[in-house]
Amino acid sequence: MRKCIRAEKATIVRMTSLQKPTTSHQRLYNTDFAKWIDQATVLLKQRKFDELDIENLIEEVEDWRKRDRRALCSNLEIVLLHLLKWQFQPEQRSTSWRGSIREHRRHISRILKDSPSLNAYLLQEYEDCYSYQ
């Protein structure tokens, strides 16, 4: 999935960008993403900001934030769904549901441990899940 999204982004970047990549780091973004990340890390550590592919770097950082929010939301939905099933379908209860609830709670805990500022976002998503019409 990540590869597909990256390929779509690269195509969009190639199609919409009027300026050609000017640094080797910018050219690398469309040809070898893993190497692009490695080189970005080196350039940042060396403080060679003028050689960095700043536009794509900003886009990737913004995508990280969205990814964590989507992961929180997805895990929350699964936990809530299984908890509702657990409560209202007791005859269907299974170790699979119990395991899923535990697993997705752990995912949520890990995300919040790494990014505690997402607690407010999680609470808002929780409220939105129940107010959905």
Backbone as numpy.savetxt, mean C-alpha at the origin, in Angstrom:
# Nx Ny Nz CAx CAy CAz Cx Cy Cz
0.22 -8.42 -9.16 -0.61 -7.23 -9.16 0.27 -5.97 -9.16
1.27 -5.95 -8.31 2.14 -4.78 -8.22 2.81 -4.53 -9.57
3.22 -5.62 -10.23 3.88 -5.50 -11.52 2.93 -4.87 -12.54
1.67 -5.30 -12.50 0.67 -4.75 -13.43 0.47 -3.26 -13.19
0.32 -2.89 -11.94 0.13 -1.47 -11.61 1.34 -0.68 -12.05
2.52 -1.21 -11.77 3.75 -0.53 -12.15 3.81 -0.37 -13.67
3.44 -1.43 -14.41 3.47 -1.37 -15.87 2.50 -0.32 -16.37
1.30 -0.27 -15.78 0.33 0.74 -16.18 0.87 2.14 -15.91
1.46 2.35 -14.74 2.03 3.65 -14.39 3.12 4.03 -15.37
3.99 3.07 -15.66 5.10 3.36 -16.57 4.58 3.77 -17.93
3.54 3.08 -18.39 2.95 3.42 -19.68 2.36 4.82 -19.63
1.66 5.13 -18.57 1.06 6.46 -18.42 2.16 7.51 -18.37
3.21 7.24 -17.61 4.31 8.19 -17.52 4.92 8.41 -18.90
5.15 7.32 -19.63 5.74 7.45 -20.96 4.83 8.21 -21.90
3.52 7.99 -21.80 2.59 8.59 -22.73 2.32 10.06 -22.41
2.29 10.40 -21.12 1.90 11.76 -20.76 3.08 12.69 -20.55
4.22 12.15 -20.27 5.38 13.01 -20.00 5.96 13.54 -21.30
6.04 14.85 -21.39 6.60 15.47 -22.58 8.11 15.54 -22.50
8.64 15.55 -21.29 10.08 15.64 -21.17 10.66 14.23 -21.06
11.76 14.04 -21.71 12.46 12.75 -21.69 13.22 12.64 -20.38
13.40 11.39 -19.89 14.21 11.22 -18.70 15.60 11.80 -18.93
16.06 12.59 -17.97 17.34 13.28 -18.15 18.47 12.63 -17.36
18.15 11.85 -16.35 19.21 11.19 -15.58 19.09 9.68 -15.77
20.19 9.01 -15.49 20.16 7.54 -15.60 19.16 6.97 -14.60
19.00 7.66 -13.48 18.04 7.19 -12.49 16.61 7.27 -13.02
16.27 8.33 -13.72 14.93 8.45 -14.31 14.69 7.37 -15.37
15.68 7.09 -16.20 15.52 6.06 -17.23 15.33 4.69 -16.60
15.96 4.44 -15.50 15.90 3.16 -14.82 14.50 2.84 -14.30
13.74 3.85 -13.93 12.40 3.65 -13.37 11.52 2.80 -14.29
11.61 3.04 -15.58 10.77 2.33 -16.54 11.35 1.00 -16.99
12.60 0.73 -16.65 13.22 -0.49 -17.15 13.53 -1.53 -16.08
13.87 -1.08 -14.86 14.21 -2.02 -13.79 13.89 -1.38 -12.44
12.67 -1.61 -11.97 12.19 -0.94 -10.76 13.03 -1.27 -9.53
13.40 -2.54 -9.37 14.19 -2.93 -8.20 15.54 -2.21 -8.19
16.16 -2.13 -9.33 17.43 -1.43 -9.43 17.24 0.08 -9.19
16.10 0.60 -9.66 15.77 2.02 -9.43 15.72 2.32 -7.93
15.06 1.43 -7.17 14.96 1.58 -5.71 16.37 1.55 -5.09
17.17 0.56 -5.50 18.53 0.45 -4.95 19.33 1.72 -5.22
19.24 2.21 -6.44 20.00 3.40 -6.80 19.48 4.63 -6.04
18.17 4.71 -5.87 17.58 5.84 -5.12 18.12 5.84 -3.69
18.20 4.67 -3.09 18.73 4.55 -1.73 20.17 5.05 -1.66
20.98 4.62 -2.61 22.38 5.04 -2.64 22.48 6.56 -2.83
21.72 7.08 -3.79 21.77 8.52 -4.07 21.31 9.34 -2.86
20.29 8.87 -2.17 19.82 9.57 -0.98 20.89 9.57 0.12
21.49 8.40 0.34 22.53 8.31 1.37 23.72 9.20 1.04
24.02 9.32 -0.25 25.14 10.16 -0.67 24.74 11.63 -0.82
23.46 11.90 -0.59 22.91 13.26 -0.70 23.10 13.85 -2.10
22.99 13.00 -3.09 23.09 13.45 -4.50 21.68 13.68 -5.03
21.01 14.64 -4.46 19.61 14.90 -4.76 19.38 15.32 -6.21
20.35 15.97 -6.81 20.20 16.43 -8.19 20.18 15.27 -9.18
20.65 14.09 -8.77 20.65 12.92 -9.65 19.42 12.04 -9.44
18.64 12.34 -8.43 17.45 11.54 -8.11 16.31 11.79 -9.09
15.51 10.78 -9.28 14.28 10.87 -10.05 13.19 11.31 -9.07
13.15 12.59 -8.78 12.29 13.14 -7.73 10.81 12.90 -8.02
10.34 13.12 -9.24 8.91 12.99 -9.55 8.41 11.58 -9.25
9.13 10.58 -9.73 8.70 9.20 -9.49 8.89 8.80 -8.03
9.90 9.35 -7.39 10.12 9.06 -5.97 8.96 9.58 -5.13
8.51 10.78 -5.42 7.35 11.35 -4.71 6.12 10.48 -4.95
5.90 10.08 -6.18 4.75 9.24 -6.51 4.79 7.91 -5.76
5.96 7.31 -5.68 6.09 6.04 -4.97 5.84 6.21 -3.48
6.35 7.27 -2.89 6.12 7.52 -1.46 4.63 7.71 -1.19
3.95 8.46 -2.05 2.50 8.64 -1.90 1.77 7.31 -2.03
2.23 6.44 -2.92 1.61 5.13 -3.09 1.78 4.25 -1.86
2.92 4.39 -1.15 3.11 3.62 0.08 2.02 3.95 1.08
1.71 5.22 1.21 0.67 5.63 2.16 -0.68 5.03 1.75
-0.99 5.11 0.48 -2.26 4.54 0.00 -2.30 3.03 0.22
-1.16 2.37 0.01 -1.10 0.92 0.16 -1.42 0.53 1.60
-0.83 1.23 2.57 -1.11 0.92 3.97 -2.57 1.16 4.32
-3.13 2.22 3.80 -4.54 2.51 4.07 -5.44 1.43 3.46
-5.13 1.02 2.22 -5.93 -0.05 1.58 -5.80 -1.35 2.36
-4.59 -1.66 2.82 -4.37 -2.89 3.60 -5.16 -2.85 4.90
-5.15 -1.71 5.59 -5.94 -1.58 6.82 -7.42 -1.82 6.54
-7.90 -1.16 5.52 -9.31 -1.25 5.16 -9.70 -2.70 4.81
-8.90 -3.33 4.01 -9.18 -4.70 3.59 -9.19 -5.66 4.78
-8.19 -5.54 5.64 -8.13 -6.41 6.82 -9.28 -6.14 7.78
-9.64 -4.88 7.94 -10.77 -4.53 8.80 -12.06 -5.13 8.27
-12.28 -5.03 6.97 -13.49 -5.59 6.37 -13.59 -7.09 6.60
-12.47 -7.79 6.46 -12.48 -9.24 6.66 -12.76 -9.58 8.12
-12.13 -8.87 9.05 -12.37 -9.11 10.48 -13.84 -8.88 10.80
-14.39 -7.76 10.36 -15.78 -7.44 10.67 -16.74 -8.46 10.05
-16.47 -8.83 8.82 -17.33 -9.82 8.15 -17.34 -11.13 8.91
-16.17 -11.62 9.29 -16.12 -12.89 10.01 -16.68 -12.79 11.42
-16.50 -11.64 12.07 -17.11 -11.47 13.39 -18.63 -11.45 13.31
-19.17 -10.81 12.28 -20.62 -10.80 12.09 -21.14 -12.20 11.80
-20.43 -12.92 10.95 -20.83 -14.30 10.65 -20.76 -15.15 11.92
-19.68 -14.94 12.70 -19.49 -15.68 13.93 -20.67 -15.46 14.88
-21.12 -14.20 14.96 -22.20 -13.86 15.88 -23.56 -14.34 15.37
-23.83 -14.15 14.09 -25.18 -14.40 13.57 -25.35 -15.74 12.86
-24.29 -16.48 12.69 -24.39 -17.81 12.10 -23.61 -18.82 12.95
-23.99 -18.96 14.22 -23.21 -19.82 15.13 -23.11 -21.27 14.65
-24.10 -21.74 13.92 -24.07 -23.12 13.43 -23.01 -23.32 12.33
-22.54 -22.22 11.74 -21.55 -22.27 10.66 -20.12 -22.03 11.17
-19.97 -21.75 12.46 -18.66 -21.42 13.00 -17.63 -22.50 12.66
-16.44 -22.01 12.33 -15.38 -22.96 11.98 -14.04 -22.44 12.47
-13.08 -23.35 12.50 -11.73 -22.94 12.87 -11.16 -22.02 11.79
-11.65 -22.15 10.59 -11.21 -21.29 9.49 -11.56 -19.83 9.78
-12.79 -19.58 10.23 -13.20 -18.21 10.57 -12.34 -17.68 11.72
-12.18 -18.53 12.76 -11.40 -18.11 13.92 -9.97 -17.77 13.49
-9.38 -18.60 12.66 -8.02 -18.36 12.18 -7.94 -17.09 11.35
-8.95 -16.87 10.52 -8.97 -15.66 9.68 -9.08 -14.41 10.53
-9.92 -14.45 11.54 -10.08 -13.29 12.43 -8.75 -12.98 13.11
-8.08 -14.00 13.62 -6.79 -13.80 14.29 -5.74 -13.26 13.31
-5.68 -13.87 12.14 -4.68 -13.47 11.15 -4.84 -12.01 10.74
-6.07 -11.61 10.44 -6.30 -10.24 9.97 -6.19 -9.21 11.10
-6.48 -9.62 12.32 -6.22 -8.74 13.46 -4.73 -8.50 13.61
-3.93 -9.57 13.42 -2.47 -9.43 13.50 -1.95 -8.49 12.40
-2.51 -8.63 11.18 -2.11 -7.72 10.10 -2.38 -6.27 10.48
-3.57 -6.02 11.03 -3.93 -4.66 11.45 -2.96 -4.17 12.52
-2.68 -5.03 13.51 -1.76 -4.65 14.59 -0.38 -4.30 14.07
0.12 -5.08 13.11 1.45 -4.81 12.55 1.49 -3.48 11.82
0.46 -3.22 11.04 0.41 -1.96 10.30 0.38 -0.78 11.28
-0.45 -0.90 12.31 -0.56 0.19 13.29 0.70 0.34 14.14
1.40 -0.76 14.36 2.67 -0.68 15.10 3.69 0.10 14.28
3.73 -0.16 12.97 4.67 0.55 12.09 4.24 1.99 11.83
2.93 2.24 11.82 2.40 3.57 11.50 1.27 3.93 12.45
1.59 4.28 13.69 0.55 4.58 14.68 -0.38 5.72 14.27
0.09 6.60 13.42 -0.76 7.72 12.99 -1.97 7.25 12.19
-1.96 5.98 11.74 -3.10 5.46 10.99 -4.25 5.00 11.90
-4.06 5.10 13.21 -5.14 4.74 14.14 -6.41 5.53 13.86
-6.26 6.83 13.66 -7.43 7.68 13.39 -8.12 7.26 12.10
-7.31 6.92 11.10 -7.86 6.47 9.82 -8.64 5.16 10.01
-8.09 4.25 10.80 -8.76 2.97 11.05 -10.10 3.19 11.76
-10.12 4.09 12.73 -11.37 4.38 13.44 -12.42 4.96 12.50
-11.99 5.83 11.61 -12.92 6.42 10.64 -13.45 5.34 9.70
-12.58 4.46 9.25 -13.01 3.37 8.36 -13.98 2.44 9.08
-13.73 2.19 10.35 -14.62 1.35 11.14 -16.01 1.96 11.19
-16.07 3.26 11.46 -17.36 3.96 11.49 -18.04 3.91 10.12
-17.26 4.12 9.08 -17.81 4.10 7.72 -18.38 2.74 7.35
-17.76 1.68 7.83 -18.25 0.33 7.53 -19.68 0.13 8.06
-19.94 0.69 9.22 -21.27 0.52 9.82 -22.28 1.56 9.36
-21.83 2.65 8.80 -22.78 3.66 8.35 -23.04 3.55 6.85
-22.47 2.53 6.21 -22.65 2.36 4.76 -24.12 2.12 4.44
-24.61 2.84 3.44 -26.03 2.71 3.07 -26.19 2.20 1.68
